[in-house]
Amino acid sequence: MSAGGVRRFARLRQSLFKRRYWSKYRFTAGNDVRLFCSGDDFFGALIARIDAATHDVALETYIFSDDEAGLAVADALKRAASRGVRVRVITDGIGTARLPMFNDWPQAGIEHRIYNPHLFGRFGFSRTHRKLAAVDDTYAFCGGINIVDDFDQNGTRLPYSRWDFAVELHGPVVADVRDAFEQQWQRIRSGHRTAESLRPDLTPSPDDHRSLRRARLRTSSHARRPDLRSAAEPYVAFIARDNLINRRAIEKAYLTAIGQARTEVLLANPYFMPGRKLRRALVFAARRGIDVRLVIGRKEFAALDYAVPFLYRSLLKAGVKIAEYEKTMLHGKVAVVDSNWATVGSSNLDALSLVLNNEANVMLVQHREIDELRNAILLAFRDARRIDLARYEARPAGERLINWLAYTAYRAVMKLLTVGGYD
């Protein structure tokens, strides 16, 4: 690394620690975490929790399909409502079609709200891309898995189940997932409000036992600021990204973790178009000897397949290892740093997820599930096609031009949609 590069990296690292980004997140101990590596396992666990619910089920998803997986979840929601459980569902106006089953939900006792029903609505171009569920203030789910058949990709049968992840949570962090859903539920009803009015109200209502239960959960474990390098016990933090209070929360979590890395950074993401800060953090990490590996999905959006390779050159030259995964549809949005920090969630590393859409991720520190996730990413890296710097730079001039045009067009559109927020 050049002397100038070393100085720039030192300033970045110092800034990350000085600003103490971790203090913006509510880390809690005493949580149980269960990792799901496929939709089949996830749906079975979700349905089991819904069937055991006694008073409340909340579900938010970008896609709710009317295929076998979606119908099974919908039937479980109906069964819960028939027992007197309050059941609420949020779907996205573009991600989910107006399904016939939705017409039956009110009569079945299911409350359903649609986030931003039109392409450009009162929330602009923003979508809710989150995949969340909370059951009885006791269990919560967060990840990248939509309510859709694990083998279906827009009507095409995948050769293997979709590569995706979710976690089940049990413990103090459940209250944070619940708060995020409640804010979204109210936001859809009333539209954007001031940031202060959207902050969780922790004062329990005397006539609402669910509010009292959430308050008890929240006070049972105080917020903490773990250092990835020395945390002695497992921690969990839930991050909900929106366009009011937590605009850069997920991006800053990635920046902080990468800035603290000592040996290894593993990222897997289907849409890899991060802004300059995140790309620069990966470059600096690789230049200081960190093993940085990226697993990038392909063949879902042709425009991104052409645009993403434009970013490879600076990363490869810095020593970042890149592999393109084509075994099946890579949909997981996950990362592991130094085997002691991980994130699982709905946020892609692109302008829409990092700047515009509503997203949700979970951060894990020192949890045993991190090793399982790390092994899954390393296996995907081995199964993927490695990008070689020499072959990359020897691409035909026409291909290089197409990559540049696709990237430039993407950047211009994202600048417009995010009102200049994408860097």
C-alpha positions as CSV (number, residue, x, y, z in Angstrom):
1,M,0.0,0.0,0.0
2,S,1.3,3.5,-0.8
3,A,2.1,5.9,2.0
4,G,-0.9,8.0,1.0
5,G,-3.1,4.9,1.1
6,V,-1.9,4.0,4.6
7,R,-2.6,7.4,5.9
8,R,-6.1,7.4,4.4
9,F,-6.8,4.0,5.9
10,A,-5.5,5.1,9.3
11,R,-7.9,8.1,9.2
12,L,-10.8,5.9,8.2
13,R,-10.1,3.3,11.0
14,Q,-9.6,6.1,13.6
15,S,-12.9,7.7,12.5
16,L,-14.8,4.4,12.8
17,F,-13.6,3.8,16.3
18,K,-13.9,7.4,17.4
19,R,-17.4,7.8,16.2
20,R,-18.2,4.4,17.8
21,Y,-20.9,3.3,15.4
22,W,-21.7,0.4,17.6
23,S,-23.2,2.7,20.1
24,K,-26.0,3.4,17.6
25,Y,-27.2,-0.2,17.9
26,R,-28.9,-1.9,20.8
27,F,-26.8,-5.0,21.4
28,T,-28.4,-7.5,23.9
29,A,-27.1,-10.7,25.4
30,G,-29.2,-13.7,26.5
31,N,-30.7,-14.4,23.0
32,D,-31.1,-17.8,21.4
33,V,-30.4,-17.8,17.7
34,R,-31.3,-20.5,15.1
35,L,-29.9,-20.2,11.6
36,F,-31.9,-21.5,8.5
37,C,-30.0,-22.2,5.3
38,S,-33.1,-22.8,3.1
39,G,-36.7,-21.9,2.7
40,D,-38.0,-25.3,3.5
41,D,-36.5,-25.3,7.0
42,F,-37.5,-21.7,7.5
43,F,-41.2,-22.2,6.5
44,G,-41.5,-25.3,8.7
45,A,-40.3,-23.4,11.8
46,L,-42.4,-20.3,11.0
47,I,-45.6,-22.3,10.6
48,A,-44.8,-24.2,13.8
49,R,-44.5,-20.9,15.7
50,I,-47.7,-19.5,14.1
51,D,-49.6,-22.7,15.0
52,A,-48.4,-22.3,18.7
53,A,-49.3,-18.5,18.9
54,T,-51.7,-17.5,21.6
55,H,-52.3,-13.8,21.1
56,D,-50.4,-12.1,18.3
57,V,-48.7,-12.8,14.9
58,A,-47.0,-10.1,12.8
59,L,-45.5,-10.8,9.4
60,E,-43.8,-8.4,6.9
61,T,-42.5,-9.6,3.5
62,Y,-41.6,-8.2,0.1
63,I,-43.0,-11.3,-1.7
64,F,-46.0,-13.3,-0.6
65,S,-46.6,-15.9,-3.3
66,D,-49.7,-18.1,-3.9
67,D,-47.6,-21.2,-4.5
68,E,-47.3,-24.2,-2.2
69,A,-45.1,-22.3,0.3
70,G,-47.3,-19.3,0.4
71,L,-50.5,-21.2,0.7
72,A,-49.1,-23.2,3.6
73,V,-48.1,-20.0,5.5
74,A,-51.5,-18.4,4.6
75,D,-53.3,-21.5,6.0
76,A,-51.3,-21.2,9.3
77,L,-52.2,-17.5,9.5
78,K,-55.9,-18.4,9.1
79,R,-55.7,-21.1,11.7
80,A,-54.2,-18.6,14.1
81,A,-56.9,-16.0,13.4
82,S,-59.6,-18.6,13.9
83,R,-58.3,-19.2,17.5
84,G,-58.7,-15.5,18.3
85,V,-55.0,-14.6,17.7
86,R,-54.5,-11.1,16.2
87,V,-52.8,-11.7,12.8
88,R,-51.3,-8.8,10.8
89,V,-49.5,-9.0,7.5
90,I,-47.6,-6.3,5.5
91,T,-46.7,-6.9,1.9
92,D,-45.1,-4.7,-0.7
93,G,-47.2,-3.1,-3.4
94,I,-44.8,-4.1,-6.2
95,G,-43.1,-7.2,-4.8
96,T,-46.4,-8.9,-4.2
97,A,-49.3,-9.2,-6.7
98,R,-52.9,-8.6,-5.7
99,L,-53.6,-12.2,-4.9
100,P,-57.1,-13.7,-4.7
101,M,-56.3,-15.1,-1.2
102,F,-56.1,-11.5,0.1
103,N,-59.8,-11.0,-0.6
104,D,-60.6,-13.8,1.9
105,W,-58.3,-12.5,4.6
106,P,-60.6,-9.9,6.2
107,Q,-63.4,-12.4,6.7
108,A,-60.8,-14.9,8.1
109,G,-59.7,-12.3,10.6
110,I,-56.4,-11.4,9.1
111,E,-55.5,-7.7,8.9
112,H,-53.5,-6.8,5.8
113,R,-51.8,-3.6,4.8
114,I,-49.8,-2.9,1.6
115,Y,-46.7,-0.7,1.7
116,N,-46.6,1.8,-1.2
117,P,-49.2,0.1,-3.5
118,H,-48.0,1.9,-6.6
119,L,-44.6,2.2,-8.3
120,F,-44.4,5.8,-7.2
121,G,-46.6,6.4,-4.2
122,R,-46.6,8.6,-1.1
123,F,-43.3,6.9,0.0
124,G,-41.8,7.8,-3.4
125,F,-40.1,4.8,-5.1
126,S,-39.3,3.2,-1.7
127,R,-40.3,-0.5,-1.2
128,T,-40.5,-2.6,2.0
129,H,-37.9,-5.3,1.2
130,R,-37.9,-6.6,4.8
131,K,-38.6,-10.2,5.7
132,L,-39.8,-10.1,9.4
133,A,-42.1,-12.0,11.7
134,A,-42.9,-11.8,15.4
135,V,-45.0,-14.2,17.3
136,D,-46.3,-13.5,20.8
137,D,-43.5,-11.2,21.7
138,T,-41.5,-14.4,22.2
139,Y,-40.1,-15.4,18.8
140,A,-39.0,-13.3,15.9
141,F,-37.6,-14.1,12.4
142,C,-35.4,-12.0,10.2
143,G,-33.6,-12.8,6.9
144,G,-33.7,-12.7,3.2
145,I,-36.2,-15.5,2.6
146,N,-39.5,-14.4,1.0
147,I,-42.7,-16.3,1.3
148,V,-42.1,-18.2,-2.0
149,D,-41.3,-21.7,-3.2
150,D,-37.6,-22.3,-2.7
151,F,-37.1,-23.7,-6.2
152,D,-39.2,-21.2,-8.2
153,Q,-37.6,-18.3,-10.0
154,N,-40.2,-16.3,-11.9
155,G,-41.8,-19.5,-13.2
156,T,-38.6,-21.3,-13.9
157,R,-37.6,-24.3,-11.8
158,L,-34.2,-23.9,-10.2
159,P,-31.8,-26.9,-10.2
160,Y,-31.1,-26.5,-6.5
161,S,-33.0,-24.6,-3.7
162,R,-32.4,-20.9,-3.6
163,W,-29.2,-20.0,-1.7
164,D,-30.7,-17.9,1.2
165,F,-30.7,-17.5,4.9
166,A,-32.9,-16.4,7.9
167,V,-32.6,-16.5,11.7
168,E,-35.1,-17.3,14.4
169,L,-34.6,-15.1,17.5
170,H,-35.7,-15.7,21.1
171,G,-34.8,-13.2,23.8
172,P,-34.6,-9.5,24.4
173,V,-34.0,-8.7,20.7
174,V,-37.5,-9.8,19.9
175,A,-38.8,-6.5,21.3
176,D,-36.8,-4.6,18.7
177,V,-38.2,-6.6,15.8
178,R,-41.7,-6.1,17.2
179,D,-41.1,-2.3,17.4
180,A,-39.9,-2.2,13.8
181,F,-43.1,-3.9,12.6
182,E,-45.3,-1.6,14.8
183,Q,-43.6,1.5,13.3
184,Q,-44.2,0.2,9.8
185,W,-47.8,-0.7,10.5
186,Q,-48.5,2.8,11.8
187,R,-46.5,4.4,9.0
188,I,-48.6,2.7,6.3
189,R,-51.7,4.0,8.0
190,S,-50.6,7.6,8.6
191,G,-47.8,8.2,6.1
192,H,-44.4,9.6,7.0
193,R,-44.2,11.4,10.2
194,T,-41.4,13.2,12.0
195,A,-38.5,11.0,13.2
196,E,-39.3,11.7,16.8
197,S,-42.9,10.5,16.5
198,L,-41.7,7.3,14.9
199,R,-39.4,6.3,17.8
200,P,-40.7,3.4,19.9
201,D,-42.9,4.5,22.8
202,L,-41.6,2.4,25.7
203,T,-44.3,3.6,28.2
204,P,-46.7,0.7,28.6
205,S,-50.4,1.3,28.3
206,P,-52.3,0.0,31.3
207,D,-55.0,-1.6,29.1
208,D,-52.5,-3.2,26.6
209,H,-50.8,-6.2,28.0
210,R,-48.7,-6.6,24.8
211,S,-47.1,-3.1,25.4
212,L,-46.4,-4.1,29.0
213,R,-44.8,-7.4,27.8
214,R,-42.6,-5.5,25.3
215,A,-41.5,-3.1,28.0
216,R,-40.5,-5.9,30.3
217,L,-38.5,-7.6,27.5
218,R,-36.8,-4.4,26.7
219,T,-35.7,-3.6,30.2
220,S,-34.5,-7.2,30.8
221,S,-31.2,-6.6,29.0
222,H,-29.6,-3.2,28.6
223,A,-27.9,-2.0,25.4
224,R,-24.2,-2.7,25.1
225,R,-21.3,-1.8,22.9
226,P,-19.3,-5.0,22.2
227,D,-15.8,-4.9,20.5
228,L,-15.8,-7.6,17.9
229,R,-12.2,-8.4,18.8
230,S,-12.7,-9.1,22.5
231,A,-16.4,-9.7,23.2
232,A,-16.6,-12.6,25.7
233,E,-20.3,-13.5,25.4
234,P,-22.7,-13.6,22.5
235,Y,-24.6,-10.5,21.5
236,V,-27.4,-9.7,19.0
237,A,-28.5,-6.4,17.5
238,F,-31.4,-5.8,15.1
239,I,-31.1,-3.1,12.5
240,A,-34.1,-1.6,10.7
241,R,-33.1,0.7,7.9
242,D,-35.6,3.4,6.8
243,N,-35.6,6.8,5.3
244,L,-36.3,8.8,8.5
245,I,-34.2,7.7,11.5
246,N,-31.8,5.0,10.3
247,R,-30.9,6.0,6.8
248,R,-27.3,4.6,6.8
249,A,-27.6,2.1,9.7
250,I,-26.9,-1.1,7.7
251,E,-24.1,0.5,5.6
252,K,-22.4,1.8,8.8
253,A,-22.6,-1.7,10.4
254,Y,-20.7,-3.1,7.4
255,L,-18.2,-0.3,7.5
256,T,-17.5,-0.8,11.2
257,A,-17.2,-4.6,11.0
258,I,-14.8,-4.4,8.0
259,G,-12.8,-1.6,9.7
260,Q,-12.3,-3.9,12.7
261,A,-11.4,-7.0,10.7
262,R,-8.1,-8.6,11.6
263,T,-8.0,-11.7,9.4
264,E,-11.0,-12.3,7.2
265,V,-14.0,-10.6,5.5
266,L,-16.5,-12.8,3.7
267,L,-19.5,-11.2,1.8
268,A,-22.2,-12.9,-0.2
269,N,-24.8,-10.8,-2.0
270,P,-26.9,-11.0,-5.2
271,Y,-26.7,-7.3,-6.1
272,F,-23.2,-6.0,-5.5
273,M,-23.3,-2.3,-6.3
274,P,-22.2,-0.5,-3.1
275,G,-21.2,3.1,-2.9
276,R,-17.6,4.4,-2.7
277,K,-17.3,4.1,1.1
278,L,-18.0,0.4,1.2
279,R,-15.8,-0.3,-1.8
280,R,-13.0,1.7,-0.3
281,A,-13.3,-0.2,3.0
282,L,-13.0,-3.5,1.2
283,V,-9.9,-2.2,-0.7
284,F,-8.2,-1.0,2.4
285,A,-8.9,-4.2,4.2
286,A,-7.4,-6.3,1.4
287,R,-4.3,-4.0,1.2
288,R,-3.6,-4.5,4.9
289,G,-3.5,-8.2,4.4
290,I,-7.1,-9.2,5.3
291,D,-8.4,-12.2,3.3
292,V,-11.4,-10.5,1.6
293,R,-13.7,-12.7,-0.4
294,L,-16.9,-11.8,-2.3
295,V,-19.5,-14.2,-3.6
296,I,-21.7,-12.4,-6.1
297,G,-25.0,-13.6,-7.5
298,R,-25.9,-13.5,-11.2
299,K,-28.6,-14.1,-13.8
300,E,-31.5,-12.4,-12.1
301,F,-31.2,-8.9,-13.6
302,A,-29.3,-8.7,-16.8
303,A,-28.5,-5.0,-16.4
304,L,-26.6,-5.8,-13.1
305,D,-24.8,-8.7,-14.7
306,Y,-23.3,-6.2,-17.1
307,A,-22.8,-3.3,-14.6
308,V,-21.3,-5.1,-11.6
309,P,-18.1,-6.3,-13.4
310,F,-17.1,-2.6,-13.9
311,L,-16.3,-2.5,-10.2
312,Y,-14.0,-5.6,-10.2
313,R,-10.8,-3.9,-11.4
314,S,-10.0,-1.8,-8.3
315,L,-11.0,-4.6,-6.0
316,L,-9.0,-7.3,-7.7
317,K,-5.9,-5.1,-7.9
318,A,-6.1,-4.6,-4.2
319,G,-6.2,-8.3,-3.6
320,V,-9.9,-8.9,-3.1
321,K,-11.0,-12.4,-4.2
322,I,-14.2,-12.4,-6.3
323,A,-16.3,-15.3,-7.4
324,E,-19.6,-15.3,-9.4
325,Y,-22.1,-17.9,-8.2
326,E,-24.3,-19.6,-10.8
327,K,-25.1,-23.0,-9.3
328,T,-28.5,-21.8,-8.4
329,M,-30.1,-18.4,-7.5
330,L,-28.0,-16.7,-4.9
331,H,-30.4,-14.6,-2.8
332,G,-28.7,-14.6,0.6
333,K,-27.5,-11.2,1.9
334,V,-24.9,-12.3,4.5
335,A,-21.4,-11.6,5.8
336,V,-18.9,-12.9,8.3
337,V,-15.9,-11.1,9.7
338,D,-13.1,-12.9,11.6
339,S,-15.5,-15.7,12.6
340,N,-16.9,-13.6,15.4
341,W,-19.3,-11.1,13.6
342,A,-22.0,-11.9,11.1
343,T,-25.0,-10.3,9.6
344,V,-28.1,-12.0,8.1
345,G,-30.9,-9.9,6.6
346,S,-32.7,-8.5,3.6
347,S,-30.3,-5.8,2.6
348,N,-28.5,-6.1,-0.8
349,L,-25.3,-4.1,-1.2
350,D,-26.8,-1.7,-3.8
351,A,-28.3,1.7,-3.9
352,L,-31.9,0.6,-3.4
353,S,-31.2,-1.4,-0.3
354,L,-28.6,0.9,1.3
355,V,-30.2,4.2,0.5
356,L,-33.9,3.8,-0.5
357,N,-35.8,0.6,0.6
358,N,-36.9,-0.4,4.0
359,E,-34.6,-3.2,5.1
360,A,-33.8,-5.3,8.2
361,N,-30.7,-7.2,9.2
362,V,-29.5,-8.9,12.4
363,M,-26.0,-8.6,13.6
364,L,-24.5,-11.6,15.5
365,V,-21.4,-11.3,17.7
366,Q,-19.7,-14.4,19.1
367,H,-22.7,-16.7,18.4
368,R,-22.0,-20.3,17.5
369,E,-24.2,-20.0,14.3
370,I,-21.5,-17.8,12.8
371,D,-19.3,-20.8,12.1
372,E,-22.1,-22.5,10.2
373,L,-22.7,-19.4,8.1
374,R,-19.0,-18.9,7.5
375,N,-18.8,-22.5,6.2
376,A,-21.7,-21.9,3.9
377,I,-20.1,-18.8,2.3
378,L,-16.8,-20.6,1.9
379,L,-18.5,-23.5,0.2
380,A,-20.4,-21.2,-2.1
381,F,-17.1,-19.4,-3.0
382,R,-15.6,-22.8,-3.9
383,D,-18.6,-23.7,-6.0
384,A,-18.5,-20.3,-7.8
385,R,-16.5,-19.1,-10.8
386,R,-13.4,-17.3,-9.7
387,I,-12.6,-14.0,-11.4
388,D,-9.0,-13.8,-12.5
389,L,-7.4,-10.4,-12.7
390,A,-5.3,-11.2,-15.9
391,R,-8.3,-12.6,-17.7
392,Y,-10.5,-9.8,-16.5
393,E,-8.2,-7.1,-17.9
394,A,-7.9,-9.0,-21.2
395,R,-11.6,-8.7,-21.9
396,P,-12.5,-7.5,-25.4
397,A,-12.9,-3.7,-25.8
398,G,-16.6,-4.2,-26.6
399,E,-17.3,-6.0,-23.3
400,R,-15.4,-3.4,-21.3
401,L,-17.5,-0.7,-23.0
402,I,-20.7,-2.4,-22.2
403,N,-19.7,-2.8,-18.6
404,W,-18.9,0.9,-18.4
405,L,-22.2,1.9,-20.1
406,A,-24.2,-0.3,-17.8
407,Y,-22.6,0.9,-14.7
408,T,-22.9,4.6,-15.7
409,A,-26.6,4.1,-16.6
410,Y,-27.2,2.4,-13.3
411,R,-25.4,5.1,-11.3
412,A,-27.4,7.8,-13.1
413,V,-30.7,6.1,-12.4
414,M,-29.9,5.5,-8.8
415,K,-28.8,9.1,-8.3
416,L,-32.2,10.1,-9.6
417,L,-34.2,7.7,-7.5
418,T,-32.3,8.4,-4.3
419,V,-32.3,12.1,-4.9
420,G,-28.5,12.2,-4.9
421,G,-28.1,9.9,-1.9
422,Y,-26.2,7.2,-3.8
423,D,-22.5,7.9,-3.9
